[in-house]
Amino acid sequence: MPLRVRAWMVGAGIAAILPLFILLLAAPPDGIQRGELAQFLGRFHPLAVHLPIALLILVPLFEGAALVRDRQHLRQSAGFVLGLATIAAVASAWLGWLLARSGGYEGALVTRHMWGGVSLAAASLACWALSGWKRNTYAVALLGTLVLLTWTSDQGGKLTHGETFLTELSPEPLRRWLGGERPSEVDPTSFYAMRVQPIFEEKCVVCHNTGKFKGKLRLDNYDHVMHGGKDGPVIRPGEPARSELVRRVTLPPGSKDFMPAEGKPALTEAETKIIEAWITAGATTNVAEAAISGLPPSLETTKTAPPLTADYRPQLKTMAALESSLGIRLVPRSQNPTDGLILRTVSDPALCDDATLAQLAPVADLIVDAELARTKVTDKGMQSIASFSNLRFLDLSNTAVTSVGAQALVKLDKLESLNLTQTKVTSSGVAELRTKPGLKRLYLFETR
């Protein structure tokens, strides 16, 4: 390729990548959703991101094969594939920025992944520029690019599966070398594990998790609960009245600071009293159930209460396979294996559609809470949801569900809370749901 043409193409690549570095500095993800078109385009990122990964892995294979005497022609193929990888990496980085900036993401993990993606695009361009010029420098740059690719992919995997996905089960020496974080040990029989964390899982974690934590607050494990958010701790042990979390959940629902936000089901009076009692007792993980006093009798743990579902443990392998193939999460609702599972899609709602719901049939009776906000599910998927016989909580906000799909949900005899915010349901479409005896909460903000 003529030097002038190569220089022009490098300049075009720099022009495409440099604005991304500027945007990351000036407009990083801030947890605010904006621009439906930007979100639509950004949701192609999980699909597009695999192309540059595959192409970059091919490059060293071609280069290695070209060392054989009769295969030097493969070096040209390596250069061509590297050029395609660079274009794909730039496109993926732009789509990633659109997704993170407009899709309600924030936090250090998201930012690290984005910096890695943009840097990978720049490194790929540098390798392509060096490939036909300085071979030794090119070899070193290609090795560094592959290391950067591995690190960036790891950050993306943590966004999807959690920060400790790779390290939590690794041997201790390897975990220390990898820098993996292991959450504090929590007594599964403690008041926190049995009564408090399930409330956070049900009502709060959808907006305060590893990939999307508003106000820099995470509530997905005890360490993060106690660490607090951008304004400091939200729990003051022994002082529920001075704890920011308690203030937020007890505000009037119309208040700007009210939690949970975005039309999510509010904490009940009973749930609020449980959190207040835990804070009063010191907000530790080793407080025994018996040490908590002052709760109304109706809130005491009932040892003879019927299970919500069958024991999920025999289905652990099936659950892991579904999580891996579908890009969803099936999270135990509590330490009790008969309390059922929470279906989570918040890490990448675009991956969940009607076909995904149909494939969950093997564990349908184990799901008690389905968080499907902003997913691609439609009325067709509601036929699958209707088979979730033990479903208690269902969030369909910001989906394409209409009155036709809503009527299919009447079959859910145990449904307690249904969120249809920003859907196309009408008054007639939810008329039968309104009279459903067990349904305690029905959210219809911004509907017809």
N, C-alpha and C positions, 0 to 999 in steps of 0.2 A: 504494500500500500504506500503511495507517495507520502512523503513526510508532511507536505502541506495539508493533505486530506486528514491524516492522523491528528495533526495539531488542531484542525478545525473541529474534529469530533471530540477531542479532549476538552476543548473550550465549551462545546455544547453540553458535555457532561458536567463540567464545573458549574455552568449556568443553571443546570437542573438541580444540583445538589446543594449549592451554597445557600439558596433561600431556606432550605430545610434547617440548616444549622442556625440561621437567623431566627426562624420561627420557634425553634426549640428554646432559644434564649429569651425571646421576647413574648412568646405566647405558649407556654407549656400547658399540658392538661391541667384543668382546675376543678374537675368534678361537676361541671355544668353541662347540661345537654343543650345543644343548639343546632339549628339547620338540618331539616330532614334530608335534604339532598346530600349534604356532607356525610351524614350518618349512613345513608344508602350506599354511597360510594365507598366509604370507609369499611363497610362490612364485607367488601371483597378482599380485604387484607388477609384474613386467614386462608383464603383460597389461593391468592397470588403469592404468598410468602414462601410456599414450598418450591416454586419454580427456581428462584435463584439458589436455593439450598442445593437442589439436585444438580444444577448446572455447575456450580462451583466445585462440587465433589467430583464431577466428571473431569475437570481441567487437569488435576494432578495425575489422574489415570491416563489421560491422553499423553501428558508430558512424559510419564514413566514409560509408556509403550513406545514413544518416539526415540528412546535411547537405544532400542534394538536397531541393528544396522538396516534392515529392510523396511523399517516402519517410520522413517523420518518424516514422511508426509503427514503423519498424525499431528505433528507440531502445528501445522496450519489449522487443523481441526480444533486443536486446543485454543488457539487464538480466536477462532470464530465463536466457539462455545463461551469463552470468557467474555466476549463482547455482548452476547445474548444475556449472560448472567448479570452483567453490569446494568443493562437496560432494565432487566427484571428487578434487580435490587433497588434501583432508583424508583421504579413504579411502586414497588411494595412499600418503600419508605414513605412515599407520599400518601398512599392509602392508609398506612398505619397512623400517620399524623392526623388525617381526617377522622379516623375512628376514635383515637384517643382524645383529641381536642373537642369533638362534638358529641361523643357518646357517653359522657359522664364519668370518665376515668381520671384518676389522679394518684399521686404517690410516687415514692422513690423507685419502686419496682417498675412501674410503667415508664417512668422517665429514663431509667437505665436501659430498658429494652429499646426505647426509641433512639437514644444516643447510639446504642449498638447498631441498630438498623441503618441509621444515616451514615455512621462511620464505615459500616460494611460496604455501602454503596460507593463511598469515596475510595475505600481500599481496593475494591474491584476495578474501579476506573484507573487507579494508579497502576495496578497490575497489568491491565490491558495496554496502557501507555508504555510500560517498560518491556512488554513481551517481545516486541520487535526491535528492541534497542539494546538494553544492558541485561544480558541473560542472568548473570550472577545476582545482580540486584533484584531482578524479577523473581528469581527462585526464593530469595529471602522474603520478599514482599508477599509472594503467594502463600508461603508457610504462615506468615503472620495473619494473612486474611483468613485462612482456615481456622486458626486459633480464635480469631474474632468471631467467625461464624459460629463456632461451638459455644462460645460464651453468650452470644446474642440469642441463640436458639434456647439455651438453658434459661435465660430470663423470660423468654416467651412461654416456655413450658411451666415455669413457676406461676405465671399469670393465669394459666389455664387450670393447673392442678394444685396450686398452693406452693408457698415458698419452701416448704420442707419435703416436697414430693420426692425428690431425689435422695435426700439425706436422712429422712426420719427413720428408715429401717436399715441404714447402712451400719457396718461395724463401727464401734466407737472411734478407733484411730483414724479411719477414713473420714468419718463425720467431722472430726476436729480439723483434719487437713482441708476438707472442703468448706469449712466454716459454716456448717449447717447449724440451724437454730433448733433446739429441742425445747418445746414449751415446758413450763413447770409441771411437775407431777401433781395431778389432782385426784384426791380421794374420790372414787366413783360413788361412794356412799354418803359423801358430804352434802350438806344443804346446797352448796353452790352447784355441784355437779347434777344433783337430782332436781333442783327447783329453779335455780337462777339461769344457768347457761342455756337450758332449753327455751327460756323466754327470749334471750338474745338471739338464739338460732332462729326462732320462729318470727320475731318481729323486727329485728335490727340488722342481722348479718347481711341481708340482701343489699344494703347500702354501705355497710361498714365491714368490708372483707379485704382480702389481699389485693384484689384488682381494682376495687372501687371503694375508697374509704373517704367519705365526705367529712370535711373538717379535720382531715388527717387522723380520724378516729377509727380504730378497728375494734370489733367486739366479738371476734371469732375464737379467741381463747383468753384465759385469765390474765396472762401477762399483758396483752394489749389492752384489755379492759382497764387494768390498773395504771397503765402508762398514760392513758388519756389521749387528747388530740392537740390541735394546734394552739388551743388556749389553755393547755395544761390538764391536770388530772380532772376526770369527771366523777370520780368516786373519792369521798373523804371518809375513811373508816371511822365508824362510830358517830358520824354526823350526816344522816340522810338529808336533813333540812339544808345543809350547805353543799350538798353534792349536785353538781351541774346536771348529771344524768337524770336525777329525780326531778329537778326543776323542769327540764325539757319535756319529760313524759307526762307531767301533770299540768302543763299549760293548756289553755283553751285550744281546741283543734284548729281554729282559724289563725292562731298566732304564727308569726314568721319563724320563731325558733322551736315550734312544736315538733316533737319526734314521736313516732316515725313520720317522715314527710312523704310527699308525692302520693297522697291518698292511700298509703299502706294502713293496714288495720292497726288501730291504737291499742295500747296496753289496757287490759281490763283493770278494774279496781283491785281485784284479787292479785293480779300479776304485779301491780305497783306495790302492794303491801308486802309481797314476798321479797322484792328487791330492797325495800326500806328495812325490813326485818334483818336481811342479810348484812346490810351496811351497818345497822345498829350493833350487830353482834361482832363487828370488826372487819367485815369484808374479806375474810381469809378463805382458803380452799379447804381447810381442815375442820371447819365448824361442823359438828354433828347435827343431824336433824333434830335430835332431842334437845339440843342446847338453845334452839330458837323458841322464844316464848312471845306471847302477845298476839298471835295470829288468831283470827276467828276460827272456830272449830271446823267450819266448812272448808278451810284451806289446809287442814292437816293431811298428811299423806295417808291415803287409804290403802293399806297393804292388800286388801281383798278386791280392789278395783279390777274389773275385767281388762285384759290386754287390748290395746288398740288394733294390733295386727298379730299375725303369726310371728314367730321368731325369725328374724332376717338372717341369722348366721349361716344356716345351710345354703343360702343363696349368695354367699360372699364372692365366689368365683364368677357367678353369673353377673353380679353387680359390677365387678372389676372389668369384665369383658364389655359390658354395655357402656361404662364410662369411657373406656379406651376407644371404642368404635364410634360412639355417638357424640363425644365431646361434651357430655353433661356430667353432673355429679349427683350421686345418691348418698346423702349424708344421714347417718343415724340421728334421730331427733333427740335422743338422750342416751345415757349409759344403759338404759333398760332396753334389751333387744326386742321387746314386744311393744315398744312405743312407736315403731314404724320408721319410715324414711322420709327425708325431704328431697324433692327433686329440684336441683339447682341448675340454672342456666345463665346466671348473671355474668360469668366470666366471658361468655361469647353467645349472646342470645340468638344471633343470626344462624347458628348451627342447628337450632332446634326448630323442627317443622312437623307437619302432620305425620310424615314417615317415621320421624324419631319417636313420636308418641306411640305409634303402632308397634314399634320394636320393643317397647317397654312392657309388653304383655306378660313376660315371665315374672315380673316383680310388681305388676299392677296392684295387687291386693296388699302390698307392703307400703305403698306410698300414702302418707297422710297429709302431705303439704306439697303443692306443686307451684313453684315460682316461675311463671311463664311470661312475665312482663317483657314486652319489646321483642318477643320471639316471632317466628314466621308462621305460627299456627293459625289455622282457619277453622271454619265451621266443620270441615271434614274431620279435623283432629279431635273435635269434641265427642265424636262417636267413640274414639279410643279412651278419652277422659271419662266417659260415662261408665267404663268398665273398672275404674279405680274405686272399688267398692268401699274402701275405708278412708277415702279422701275427706279431710276436714277443712282444709284451707286451700283456696285456689286463687291465684293472681293472674288475670288475663289482661291487665292494663296495657294500653298501647299495642294491641294486636288487631288482626283483621276479623275478629269474631263478630258475628251479627246476631240478630234475634233468633235466627234458625239454629245456630250453634248453642245459644243460651238455653233454648228449650230442651236440648238434649241433656242438659245438666240437672234437670228435674229428677232424673233417675238416681242421683247421688243422695241416698237417704241420710248419710252422716255428715253432709256438708254444713259447716258452721259459718264460714266467711267466704265471700265471693267478691273479687275486685274486678269490675268491668270499666274502670276509668278509661276515657278516651277510646272507646270502641264504638261500633255502629249499632248498638242495640237500641231498641225503641221501647216505649212504655208498654205496648202490647206484647212485645217479645219477652219482657220480664214479669208480666202480670202473674203467671203461675208461680214463678220463683218467690214473689213477694208473699205468697200465702203458704210457702213451705214451712212446716212447723219447726224444724231444727235449724234453719238458717237464721243466724243472729245478726249478721252484718252483711249488707249489700251496698257496694260502692258504685255510684253511677255518675261521678263527676264528668263533665264535658261529654256527655252522651246525648242522644236524641230523646 
